[in-house]
């Protein structure tokens, strides 16, 4: 009789008596149903392969030690139960990941910090920049030009002097007057430019 | 008569374990030897 027609119970007996090919037949016969059963529970191919392998290792160990298996003709339900128990054990173990809750003494956020500025800081910063740009608009044109080139365009005084066609000292002087005038406007209008 | 627009359910492909997995189980089975001494089982795996 071809191996594919032999009932499970007989194949198990043949395997226990030393016929390794009987195990190959059993695996071939039930691999699809068992694998799909495992996959339906875990939803991951690699994990399903691991469980499939562990299930048959358990089957091999049990049959070779000649104990526990006495369910004649019920090979598939038996291996499915083994797989199911392995899956339940796995998820039970993985559920026990320690959870950290905040207490009065310790907060996890004292260790983990968010480096991004908060929405409040961003809004205040935008407001300051907006106020400052309005004050700068009040400055005389030559002073405003030097200040913008220096701070907003990040140019050196030498470059500013070359572009504006003035001496370095004139640029430095205009910058000094620009800063003094800004202070005056801020004090006069009692503007606060700090967060 | 109203038309039915529901899609025909696609047949799901049967999944099978990797060939390596089955090969490993068969090799493991060949290599494993269990010796019973009294109440004890001694397992040996041949390289």
HADDOCK unambig.tbl for C-alpha pairs under 7 A between the chains (distance, minus, plus):
assign (segid A and resid 20 and name CA) (segid B and resid 30 and name CA) 6.83 0.50 0.50
assign (segid A and resid 24 and name CA) (segid B and resid 26 and name CA) 6.88 0.50 0.50
assign (segid A and resid 31 and name CA) (segid B and resid 16 and name CA) 6.68 0.50 0.50
assign (segid A and resid 32 and name CA) (segid B and resid 14 and name CA) 6.87 0.50 0.50
assign (segid A and resid 32 and name CA) (segid B and resid 15 and name CA) 6.44 0.50 0.50
assign (segid A and resid 32 and name CA) (segid B and resid 16 and name CA) 5.44 0.50 0.50
assign (segid A and resid 35 and name CA) (segid B and resid 15 and name CA) 6.88 0.50 0.50
assign (segid A and resid 35 and name CA) (segid B and resid 16 and name CA) 6.16 0.50 0.50
assign (segid A and resid 35 and name CA) (segid B and resid 17 and name CA) 6.36 0.50 0.50
assign (segid A and resid 36 and name CA) (segid B and resid 15 and name CA) 6.09 0.50 0.50
assign (segid A and resid 49 and name CA) (segid B and resid 17 and name CA) 5.80 0.50 0.50
assign (segid A and resid 49 and name CA) (segid B and resid 18 and name CA) 7.00 0.50 0.50
assign (segid A and resid 49 and name CA) (segid B and resid 21 and name CA) 6.77 0.50 0.50
assign (segid A and resid 53 and name CA) (segid B and resid 21 and name CA) 6.23 0.50 0.50
assign (segid A and resid 53 and name CA) (segid B and resid 25 and name CA) 6.49 0.50 0.50
assign (segid A and resid 56 and name CA) (segid B and resid 25 and name CA) 6.71 0.50 0.50
assign (segid A and resid 57 and name CA) (segid B and resid 25 and name CA) 6.60 0.50 0.50
assign (segid A and resid 60 and name CA) (segid B and resid 29 and name CA) 6.24 0.50 0.50
assign (segid A and resid 64 and name CA) (segid B and resid 34 and name CA) 6.21 0.50 0.50
assign (segid A and resid 65 and name CA) (segid B and resid 34 and name CA) 5.84 0.50 0.50
assign (segid A and resid 65 and name CA) (segid B and resid 41 and name CA) 6.87 0.50 0.50
